[in-house]
Amino acid sequence: MVFSSPIFLFGFLPVSLGLYFLISRRWQNAWLFLVSLVFYSWGEPVLCVVMLLSMTSAYLLAFPISKYKADRPRLARLCLFVSVGINLALLIFFKYTGFIIDNLRLIPALSPFLDGIRRFALPIGISFYTFQIISYTADLWRGNAQLQKNYISFGCYVTMFPQLIAGPIVKYSDVDTALRTRSVTIDGFATGIRRFAVGLAKKIIFGDGAGALFAYFLQSREFSPTALSAWGMMISYTLQIYFDFSGYSDMAIGLGRMLGFDFPENFNYPYAARSVTDFWRRWHITLSSFFREYVYIPLGGNRRGRARTYLNLTVVWLLTGLWHGAAWNFVLWGAYYLIFLIAEKTFLLKLLDRVPAVLGRIYTLFTVGVGWLLFSATSATDALSVIKDLFAAPALTTPQVSFAATSALPFLLLAAVLATPLPKQLCQWLSRRPSPAVKYAESAAILLLLMLGVAFAAGSSYSPFLYFNF
Amino acid sequence: MKNKTPEIILIFSFCFILFFGMASYVTSTSPDFSEDENRVLAALPRYKRDDVVGAWSEGKLSRQLNSYFSDRLVFRRQLVGMQGAAGAALGGGASRGVAMGRDGQLATYLFDAYLSPTRRASSSDFFLESHIAEQCAAVKRLANELQKQNIDLCFLPAPRVVDVCAASLNYPAQPSDKLMGLIKSRLSDTQSLALIDMLSPLRQASARGEYVMYRTDHHWTAEGAYMAYLEIMAALPYNEIPLVREDFSARKIENFIGTTASRACIGSTPLCRPDVMEIWEREDDQSFTVRDGNGFEMRGFIDEKFLSGKDKYGALLGGTRNYLEIFKTDATGARVTERPHLLVVKDSFANSVIPLLARHFDITAVHLSGGMTDVSKYARECDADAVLILYNLENMVTADHLNRVK
């Protein structure tokens, strides 16, 4: 079930929210756990078992970790490894088996043994909930979190529907207190509505709109690869992935606020970054923070000399690439960022500090855009072909692609402005006005955005069966 | 103390929208058929108690419920219109693959272009040249085969609205010219074939402001169909004199909102300028019979029941049917003989031309997507004097029916 579907907006959400506030506080976690399981199992009921298995193993192994970490640290450490191992094994099994088989198949002698291996469907959100579960186990081991004895509360943390399938990755310590006691205020609920409405509009109007443009430019290349279509692909995908992902994160954060949880921010205007290093402080913040906290720093971070720092960065960025998908173009994408981050660490950042900010932004946007071409391609060869066409295509454009680009210009310009902090700064400036009319106007604007989001959701299900199709 | 009224209003409105939306599924009685989309809307799934778990675990129940909630959303038509209007504003004159031009002219410009029997390039304004060439080759083979039987073949690739009205849409004309040019280059040397290019005359007429293509639908108007009729009559080797406009009286059917407006989701908005559909009639129309061989039969060319609904174009010849016979009867009800027999291999564009051609010919019309491919054999069996292929460029770009004719 996706947040932008009518069944979520007019079926699941009113029932979940309505009963959440009608029942006693002590039952709220149980209710959230129950509706989250319904939410998750909506599309793929069977794969819910994988999540429950993952979650239950971490829950049970947390008891010996907590109990023995002071007196019998070896035993506790063993439990930690088993718990993390089970979760990673499930992630690798479901997400990477196909990738591993495809690569092993390149060795002819192994090929006959690989034919019978069955491939399983990828459980939705497995990368997100696995990391959340690992964060709980690791935080418990490090003493940053208390043992959660209540299975329902732990289940509520892992499966909570707002952040279950697309993040943000919520560390256990972020919501530990809220799981035990929380309150929903009028301000909090209203803030939640604002975030949800903005997120819905971002996702369904701009994310999906940019997605349709990207699909067009990609399709046009099948007939006639041009420089304009390559640039169109880069720009539209850059916008699509931002609005889609950050819109979904906004909706998740908004829903969390309505329920009394403060989820961490996941985006901070990444396309306003002045360097790639800055970009990764603003993009998918919870993932970067997870890798920093649970991989980079435990490996030694930058405290063990330059060579070890680069090695640690390499591990983190190859894992970041693989986390996004089981294919070589994602590995290449991770390696691509590794190169820029190392370059910035060694000399580029100093250089960027000396040039005008706008040049830094252009450099970052272009680097990130090219990165998205690697990310969005079905193979590394396809990606390299589009990147080459940015500057050396067989033709500059075709009449059709020029028309598409011209028609899309108002949309692209508006989306580009909305991807900067300008709208937020404008809202903050307006909210400082003493006039109550501004407050009412803001509420009206939020409701309009919500209705537009609903309208686009209705439009996405609208499929005329045309006369000539008979 | 801070005034919380705006927040309270926001919360109340949000909850109202959510709960009103939910309650409407229980209380409202929305129609089962969407005229705008020309399809039956999803119904609430019903299962026996024992089957529910199975349907749930397979994901079937959730898919059906998703469709139900999407299709039966309250104020769906208005919301879709709102989306269409917002999409048009953001799309700089194009939304959902529909270009929006001057005077309310709409034209679909993105199609699912044919790539292979199992692949289509969805929402594309390109075409596969080899696919067009294959279809031309099939038409050429058919022309040669028919020539052996002394049957004339006439081929009219009907242009799309986007081909004809490019100027008023600011859409480039080059792709259309290239497509038509390719067809002409492949078929112009075929002696046994009369190829009719309607693109140039219709485009010129449109540029003069003549109403030859519908604004909101993908078909040509009665005027456009009449222009095609004149060209067909000139191309066929008979000494029949075409009827002039003054021989007809035009009945105007107001408020025709066609398929293109539906696709753009603006049919219910002020952005849509409905068409006026003209039906050209003569006093002797009732002396013509249309039947499909499956029990459908009507006198005249118009099925009146369509005219009060949305799909007004469907009134012509009673809508799309795989097979039709159209012939003239005399005052006693007997079939008039000794009229030349024309086999029309067609799509829906022909439905507005056939009523004009039927004044001169007995007609057998077969829909090309209906599975009939052996045209030469069929022409012989039905004793046709001539064959007309009237097939829209959109179908040539998207489908592979024409390259199977023989």
Contacts between the chains, C-beta under 8 A, distances in Angstrom:
chain1	res1	chain2	res2	distance
A	1	B	62	7.8
A	1	B	66	7.9
A	5	B	66	6.4
A	5	B	69	7.3
A	5	B	70	7.1
A	6	B	21	7.8
A	6	B	69	4.4
A	6	B	70	5.0
A	6	B	73	4.9
A	7	B	65	6.1
A	7	B	66	5.2
A	7	B	69	3.9
A	7	B	70	7.4
A	9	B	18	6.8
A	9	B	21	6.7
A	10	B	18	6.6
A	10	B	21	3.7
A	10	B	22	4.8
A	10	B	24	7.8
A	10	B	25	7.0
A	10	B	69	6.5
A	10	B	73	7.0
A	11	B	22	6.4
A	11	B	25	7.7
A	11	B	65	7.7
A	11	B	69	5.7
A	13	B	18	6.0
A	14	B	15	7.8
A	14	B	18	4.3
A	14	B	19	5.2
A	14	B	21	7.6
A	14	B	22	4.6
A	15	B	22	7.5
A	17	B	15	8.0
A	17	B	18	7.4
A	18	B	19	7.3
A	42	B	62	4.8
A	43	B	59	6.1
A	43	B	62	6.3
A	44	B	59	6.4
A	45	B	56	6.1
A	45	B	57	5.1
A	45	B	59	6.8
A	46	B	57	6.3
A	186	B	4	5.4
A	186	B	7	5.2
A	186	B	8	6.5
A	186	B	11	6.8
A	187	B	4	7.4
A	187	B	7	6.2
A	189	B	7	7.8
A	189	B	11	5.6
A	190	B	7	3.8
A	190	B	10	5.1
A	190	B	11	5.7
A	193	B	10	5.8
A	193	B	11	6.6
A	193	B	14	4.8
A	194	B	10	7.6
A	205	B	86	7.3
A	205	B	90	7.7
A	209	B	87	7.8
A	209	B	90	6.8
A	212	B	123	7.3
A	215	B	122	7.5
A	215	B	123	6.6
A	216	B	110	7.4
A	216	B	123	6.1
A	216	B	124	7.3
A	219	B	121	5.0
A	219	B	122	7.0
A	219	B	123	6.8
A	219	B	124	4.8
A	219	B	126	7.7
A	220	B	124	6.8
A	220	B	125	7.9
A	220	B	126	6.2
A	222	B	115	7.5
A	222	B	121	5.8
A	222	B	124	7.9
A	222	B	126	7.6
A	223	B	113	7.9
A	223	B	121	7.3
A	223	B	124	7.3
A	223	B	126	3.7
A	223	B	127	7.8
A	223	B	128	7.4
A	224	B	126	6.8
A	399	B	172	3.3
A	399	B	174	4.6
A	399	B	175	6.2
A	400	B	125	4.5
A	400	B	126	6.4
A	400	B	172	6.7
A	400	B	175	5.7
A	402	B	172	7.2
A	403	B	94	7.8
A	403	B	99	7.9
A	403	B	109	7.9
A	403	B	125	7.8
A	403	B	170	7.6
A	403	B	171	5.9
A	403	B	172	5.7
A	404	B	94	7.8
A	404	B	125	7.7
A	406	B	92	6.7
A	407	B	91	5.8
A	407	B	92	4.3
A	407	B	93	5.7
A	407	B	94	4.1
A	407	B	99	7.7
A	408	B	91	7.1
A	408	B	92	6.6
A	409	B	92	5.7
A	410	B	89	7.8
A	410	B	90	6.1
A	410	B	91	7.6
A	410	B	92	4.6
A	411	B	90	4.4
A	411	B	91	6.2
A	411	B	92	6.9
A	414	B	90	6.9
A	436	B	3	6.4
A	436	B	5	7.9
A	436	B	6	7.2
A	439	B	3	7.7
A	439	B	6	3.9
A	440	B	6	5.3
A	440	B	9	7.4
A	442	B	6	7.1
A	443	B	6	4.8
A	443	B	7	7.6
A	443	B	9	5.7
A	443	B	10	4.2
A	443	B	13	7.5
A	446	B	10	6.2
A	447	B	10	7.1
A	447	B	13	5.3
A	447	B	14	7.4
A	447	B	17	7.7
A	450	B	14	7.0
A	450	B	17	6.7
A	451	B	17	7.6
A	451	B	79	7.9
A	451	B	82	7.3
A	452	B	82	7.1
A	452	B	83	7.9
A	452	B	86	6.1
A	454	B	17	7.5
A	454	B	21	7.9
A	454	B	79	6.1
A	455	B	79	4.3
A	455	B	80	7.2
A	455	B	82	4.0
A	455	B	83	4.3
A	455	B	86	6.9
A	456	B	83	5.1
A	456	B	86	7.5
A	457	B	70	8.0
A	458	B	70	7.5
A	458	B	73	5.3
A	458	B	76	5.2
A	458	B	79	3.9
A	458	B	80	5.3
A	458	B	83	6.5
A	459	B	79	7.3
A	459	B	80	5.2
A	459	B	83	3.3
A	459	B	84	6.9
A	459	B	87	7.4
A	459	B	265	5.6
A	461	B	67	7.8
A	461	B	70	3.4
A	461	B	71	6.7
A	461	B	73	7.8
A	462	B	36	7.9
A	462	B	37	6.6
A	462	B	76	7.8
A	462	B	80	4.9
A	462	B	83	7.8
A	462	B	265	6.0
A	463	B	37	6.3
A	463	B	39	7.4
A	464	B	36	6.7
A	464	B	37	4.5
A	464	B	38	6.4
A	464	B	39	7.7
A	464	B	259	6.6
A	464	B	262	4.4
A	464	B	263	5.2
A	465	B	37	5.8
A	465	B	38	4.7
A	465	B	39	4.1
A	466	B	38	6.9
A	466	B	218	7.5
A	466	B	259	4.6
A	466	B	262	7.5
A	466	B	263	6.9
A	467	B	38	7.0
A	467	B	218	7.7
A	467	B	259	5.4
A	467	B	311	6.6
A	467	B	313	6.4
A	467	B	314	7.0
A	467	B	320	7.0
A	467	B	348	5.9
A	468	B	218	6.8
A	468	B	259	7.6
A	468	B	347	6.3
A	468	B	348	5.4
A	468	B	392	7.1
A	468	B	394	7.0
A	468	B	395	7.0
A	470	B	319	7.9
A	470	B	320	4.2
A	470	B	348	7.6
A	470	B	369	7.5
